[in-house]
Amino acid sequence: MIHDTRGSKRKSTRMNSAFAAALCLSSLLIVGSQSAQSDSGKQIVSVRISHDPIRRAEDLKDLSQFDILGVSLQQGIAEVGLLPRDMNKLKALGFQIEFSPLNAQLNREALEPYLTPSEVLDKLSSLSQTYPAITSLKTIGFTRRKRPIQAIIISSEPNDTNRPTILFNAMHHAREVMTTEVVMHAAEVLLRGFGNDQEITHWLETARIIVVPQVNPDGNQLVHEGQTMWRKNAWESDGRTYGVDINRNYPTLWGACNGSSTGKFADNYRGPGAASEPETNAMMSLVQAEKPVANISYHSFSEMILYPYGCRSEKNPSLELFKSIGADIKANLEDDSGRKNTYELGTPPELLYEADGTDADWQFREAGVVSFAMEINSRMQGFQPSHQRWRDITVKRQESAWKTLIRRTLEQGVRGRFVNQQATEISYRIVQMRSNSLEDFTGEDKTVKPFRPRSSAGLLFNTLLPGDYAINISLGNSPAKTVNFSVKKGEVTDLGDISL
Ligand SMILES: [Zn+2]
């Protein structure tokens, strides 16, 4: 019965003619494509999905038992990695499939010029030697295979914790090699710009930027060794490497909405427990220690800007703020065709499928970080675009995205400093003076933890939309004080010292 329903649903999906013409050849091409398999035995197929958002979500849910690599919503196509044994299963679901151009990438040579884990460490070390006064290199944890995970802190005073912090991280997923290039380039642009570029100098004199180029170096090493489709870390069980999807391993909403798998072979295996993985813990410790105001986690591919939450059931109490910053990022960002304002903006379930245990959701709910995930590059480029053709142009185009996040984070909101108390006892919520609590920053939504001061020096800093607000401050479990304030367009309201 279920089968009949699915069959009729697919038949009613509109096909474009070029795609339809290619279909009669598709099974032949797939059978004849052994040479294009990756070391893991996977090949990539292009699968037609619906343009209607509700049907699209159903299609992608059905496809999520396979390895969905990325999608083009405009073209209505998902790229899916398939083991040979899964081919008939996919066809039985009634999907229309075609051999993907991305199969051409499944070789080690194409990966050669991309940064390896050891090259990332070398480069970070060389940057910190070239710019010792404005960098601080930190090892934030070690992977399953004992590789260091490093962060570079960039600021005119890298250790001044009384400054707001903005985080950029890349490569939760091992095969998304362009993401490391993007944030490494961001670090270099910031360092070169200090003292030369007025805006960058201003940012580095007032804030701290933290860059984590590779959250998952173990997985990336496997990719460079030839497992070009490897996504997870190097978690082992019974002497075999299965890997855990680090971006389904965070404790917020872990396993909550079928947005990950319990199967250890699955590419979105959520792990044996919430936060079971050392890579997850490294990022959590960093965020808890630094309390960033905002973050971008770089992923590829699909040309999307995603924000919380990954589960459809969850309401984001700061939706208007995320939409506003996201729209700004989108407006100036050029896609792979050189067009602006085309990235899709929304939550994972709105644009793709439900995803649980993700870093953006954890960062936002547990630490109040305005946290985005960016899916860079189009489906024509995939995970490993030609380095020669795409590396420089991609990292250059992404400059506008991370610069917009820095600009928006620092230019408008509220700041202050809590004094006369142990900063660890203080927590606060910011409530917008409007009737609709869904538009409050944290509002009365108790799922979002109250903010802690952003440093031991008692820093208060939040990016806000213009409006009238109240800040409800607590000491331990007791209400301590309420301060009313307004935020004007393009201004940061400075509350100065707040005595408690
Ligand atoms: Zn990813």
Boltz pocket constraint, residues with backbone or C-beta under 6 A from the ligand:
constraints:
  - pocket:
      binder: B
      contacts: [[A, 172], [A, 173], [A, 176], [A, 298], [A, 299], [A, 300]]
      max_distance: 6.0
